[in-house]
Amino acid sequence: MQQIAAGTLYVVATPIGNLADLTPRAVDVLGQVDLVLAEDTRHTAQLLRHCGLSKPLQSLHEHNERQKLDSIVQRLQAGESLALVSDAGTPLLSDPGFPLVRRLRELDMPVIPIPGPCAAVAALSVAGLATDRFAFEGFLPARSGARRTRLEGLADETRTLVFYESGKRLAGVLNDMCEILGPDREAAVARELTKLYESIYRGSLAQLRDRAGSDVDMVRGELVLLVQGTPVAEIAENPELDRVLGVLLPELPLSQAVKLAVELCGLRRNEVYRRATELQKGTDLP
């Protein structure tokens, strides 16, 4: 049995779909703590009932967590033990909890992880993309303009990119990725992981984009989107590209300069973007 410590916050991972994935240690901790901090108390109440547990619950979500920090810290300082859970998976990964854990770190108070399911790691394990180095980016902005700006900043990233996404936005996201990152990048979409309709789609960004536009099942439920990083090899020297960028960059915003250079030089957008940012950061504009 897990020995519960007074004045300690336990960060407890919960199932992302299949309730059988809740670890015995997690059940043990949830059964002993004085209070469970939950993203959605109704959702967590169902999980506790499934485990045969009945515990006091308090909501802690993105809209109230900063207001509740002081009272939670006071309970911990008084010797209570608390558990933090999100609706699914490991707390703090695109879920509430960071302000609380950060405050406890500043106060040198104990925080103990109770590890378990994580959708990003589960998807990585089956995507067939490089797993030795990856960058978790959470949710991209909902609006296309902001999303494209974020993707432009990731165009040079050599690590596998991991995103959380909703089915209703998937087609638009994949279309933006094709234009910003290039249509030939290997990618995968992991849908409804551990649930009844779990599906893994693999292919190029262009292939996945086309399928998302025609397969109604692919755009349902919760998704993890994984994209191959850009090749490590540097762009071969291209004096013509440098000359074109040397004319465009001083006169236009980066995105417009890159778009025109792609059309004029017939190169892939991510290659042109990488060289443009190199020229902007340095002093080697032609």
Backbone hydrogen bonds, N-H to C=O, Kabsch-Sander energy under -0.5 kcal/mol:
donor,donor_aa,acceptor,acceptor_aa,energy
4,I,2,Q,-0.8
7,G,79,G,-0.5
8,T,5,A,-0.8
9,L,110,P,-1.9
10,Y,8,T,-0.5
10,Y,82,L,-2.9
11,V,9,L,-0.5
11,V,112,I,-2.6
12,V,10,Y,-0.8
12,V,84,L,-2.5
13,A,11,V,-0.5
13,A,114,I,-2.4
14,T,89,G,-2.1
19,L,17,G,-0.6
21,D,18,N,-2.1
22,L,19,L,-1.6
27,V,23,T,-2.1
28,D,24,P,-2.3
29,V,25,R,-2.5
30,L,26,A,-2.7
31,G,27,V,-1.8
32,Q,28,D,-0.7
32,Q,29,V,-1.3
33,V,29,V,-2.0
34,D,81,S,-2.4
35,L,81,S,-1.1
36,V,56,P,-2.2
37,L,35,L,-0.5
37,L,83,A,-3.7
38,A,36,V,-0.6
38,A,58,Q,-2.7
39,E,85,V,-0.8
44,T,40,D,-2.3
45,A,41,T,-2.2
46,Q,42,R,-1.5
47,L,43,H,-1.5
48,L,44,T,-2.7
49,R,45,A,-2.4
50,H,46,Q,-2.0
51,C,47,L,-1.3
52,G,49,R,-1.4
53,L,48,L,-3.1
58,Q,36,V,-2.2
60,L,38,A,-2.5
64,N,61,H,-1.6
65,E,61,H,-2.1
68,K,64,N,-1.5
69,L,65,E,-0.6
69,L,66,R,-0.6
72,I,68,K,-2.1
73,V,69,L,-2.8
74,Q,70,D,-2.3
75,R,71,S,-1.7
76,L,72,I,-2.1
77,Q,73,V,-2.8
78,A,74,Q,-1.4
79,G,76,L,-1.7
80,E,75,R,-2.2
82,L,8,T,-2.3
83,A,35,L,-2.3
84,L,10,Y,-3.3
85,V,37,L,-2.7
85,V,83,A,-0.5
89,G,14,T,-1.8
92,L,96,P,-1.1
93,L,90,T,-1.4
94,S,92,L,-1.4
101,V,97,G,-2.4
102,R,98,F,-2.9
103,R,99,P,-2.2
104,L,100,L,-2.4
105,R,101,V,-2.0
106,E,102,R,-2.1
107,L,103,R,-1.7
108,D,105,R,-1.4
109,M,104,L,-2.9
112,I,9,L,-2.8
114,I,11,V,-3.1
122,A,118,C,-2.5
123,A,119,A,-2.5
124,L,120,A,-2.1
125,S,121,V,-1.8
126,V,122,A,-0.5
126,V,123,A,-1.3
127,A,123,A,-1.1
128,G,124,L,-0.5
135,A,160,T,-3.1
137,E,135,A,-0.6
137,E,162,V,-3.3
138,G,162,V,-0.6
140,L,164,Y,-0.6
147,R,143,R,-2.5
148,R,144,S,-2.9
149,T,145,G,-1.8
150,R,146,A,-2.1
151,L,147,R,-2.4
152,E,148,R,-2.4
153,G,149,T,-1.5
154,L,150,R,-0.6
154,L,151,L,-1.0
155,A,151,L,-0.5
155,A,152,E,-0.9
157,E,154,L,-1.6
160,T,133,R,-1.8
161,L,227,V,-3.0
162,V,135,A,-2.5
163,F,225,L,-2.9
164,Y,138,G,-2.1
165,E,223,L,-2.0
167,G,221,G,-1.4
169,R,166,S,-1.1
170,L,166,S,-0.8
170,L,167,G,-0.8
171,A,167,G,-0.5
173,V,169,R,-2.4
174,L,170,L,-2.8
175,N,171,A,-2.0
176,D,172,G,-2.2
177,M,173,V,-2.5
178,C,174,L,-2.3
179,E,175,N,-1.7
180,I,176,D,-2.5
181,L,177,M,-2.6
182,G,177,M,-1.1
182,G,178,C,-0.6
185,R,182,G,-1.1
187,A,203,G,-2.7
188,A,226,L,-2.4
189,V,201,Y,-2.6
190,A,224,V,-3.1
191,R,189,V,-0.6
191,R,199,S,-3.2
192,E,222,E,-2.7
195,K,192,E,-2.0
198,E,195,K,-1.5
199,S,191,R,-2.1
201,Y,189,V,-2.9
203,G,187,A,-1.9
205,L,185,R,-1.8
206,A,183,P,-2.2
208,L,204,S,-2.5
209,R,205,L,-2.5
210,D,206,A,-2.4
211,R,207,Q,-2.0
212,A,208,L,-2.6
213,G,209,R,-1.2
214,S,211,R,-1.5
215,D,211,R,-2.9
216,V,214,S,-0.8
219,V,215,D,-0.7
220,R,217,D,-1.4
223,L,165,E,-1.9
224,V,190,A,-2.1
225,L,163,F,-2.5
226,L,188,A,-2.9
227,V,161,L,-2.4
228,Q,186,E,-3.2
230,T,157,E,-2.8
242,D,238,N,-2.3
243,R,239,P,-2.3
244,V,240,E,-2.5
245,L,241,L,-2.9
246,G,242,D,-2.2
247,V,243,R,-1.2
247,V,244,V,-0.6
248,L,244,V,-2.2
249,L,245,L,-2.8
251,E,248,L,-1.4
252,L,248,L,-2.1
257,A,253,P,-2.5
258,V,254,L,-2.7
259,K,255,S,-2.2
260,L,256,Q,-2.3
261,A,257,A,-2.3
262,V,258,V,-2.4
263,E,259,K,-1.7
264,L,260,L,-2.5
265,C,261,A,-2.6
266,G,262,V,-1.8
267,L,262,V,-0.5
272,V,268,R,-2.1
273,Y,269,R,-3.1
274,R,270,N,-2.0
275,R,271,E,-2.1
276,A,272,V,-2.6
277,T,273,Y,-2.4
278,E,274,R,-1.9
279,L,275,R,-2.4
280,Q,276,A,-2.3
281,K,277,T,-2.2
282,G,278,E,-1.7
